[in-house]
């Protein structure tokens, strides 16, 4: 039995706890949880009978666990991830990996020194519609990519502990917290862009709330990505894309991928099977599908059933660095 210590019992911690509960028959169990809010820790502890610790660092030091899963605010990721690896624990670290480049280098250094297994929660790399897209890009079933458009839009996220999502030095703004998903996936399927152009909309304090980026891949191939999280609270979360290939165009809309061959007609793509389950605990996503898939992959990697190569620490760091370059191109995270 792989014993997991889950640090951070808010929205994302709750999603992970629900997935681990379903995965117990795969040989994994949450046996320790930690949160500075006792009522949040108790709620998740009650799901699996886990021990409760007051802080993440106390859990890392004292809990009898094999794995540390960090679902804390972004500015706390590096310290807890480094402490977990130094304690010899395998590590699942939620995205974005961290904000500071010195911390990125330290994470890589400690990973190499300790040899522990690490996965970063770049979840859409393991979400059904995106797995399908990666497959057809790699196979060139429809020829080469000619252009793409990715969007990730949300009502104002008002659920974060002490408003950390809207504190730029803690979250990195909508760019590093939410837009990093699409920036990471674009890198995943197409590699590093040759050039980028970015523009941003800001609130009255000058903080980026919406970003538009164009990635230049040469030979006229351009991909755009938009992210925004300051729509009204009731605005429904959406993540969609349109990718134009030489022989067809594919579109993700409302969870369905439709293929439009250049020769005419259309059909729904057959997506990889995905776990169907909900965990509505107050964030902007309730579907467990992609989270279940990535955590199952992580556990199977710890069991030697895969090489944990899909969402590595090194890859996650490259994606955050790309987003930080976009932010700089747009005039900085906060512009007075």
C-alpha angles and dihedrals in degrees: 000000000000108000116212128202108204115203115195119033102199129101098315094036088054091052091051093046091053090050094048089051090057090044096054090104087060091064104267133111137175103237100166135033134182135194133148086231106074094200092056092048092049093051092057094037090057090060093067108008091256125172115251125230126188095226139018093243091054089052092050091049100043113019122101097231138133098208136039117208111194117204097161130127110291098253089061096050101089099049093049094041092051092046091049094051092046087053088057095251124142109241139223107185121188120233138293090051095215142307107238120077093214088056089049091056092047091051091052091047094051092045089056094044096048100036092216120151117258135188128179121214100244086146102180090066083072101037116111102243092046093046087055092050093049089051096053092044091053095043093044087221088157096029125253125338112261100179143341142197123201127184133185114180132171144172114251108295102230099162101082120121110260088350092283093155089064095046102091096206090054102042105019088234127267088314100065096028103045111004090054088078093066095036089053093047093048088053089047094057102031108022127228116345119238091226141353137211121195138184129182142200115215140196125240090278091055095251117144111251098163132027134190119194133180118202115205114212096174131247090065094300111138132169124194130201130190129189129179133165105174100082114123114292091252093055108115119243113248135179117182144148145194119206122187117207129183092261105025147004122236125200133192111205128157091350095305125110113212123190120210109193115212088236090062142267128064141238140186113257118237105242126203113270111266133193111263113216140119133219108179103190102147108282129108095265127052102167111106094197103104093033091053091049095050094046092046088051090049094051091046088051090054087051091053095251095121139012098246090234100136101079109017129174091244092053093047091052092052090053094051089049090053091051091048088054088052091051091051090049089052093053103269136298091280121028118185 
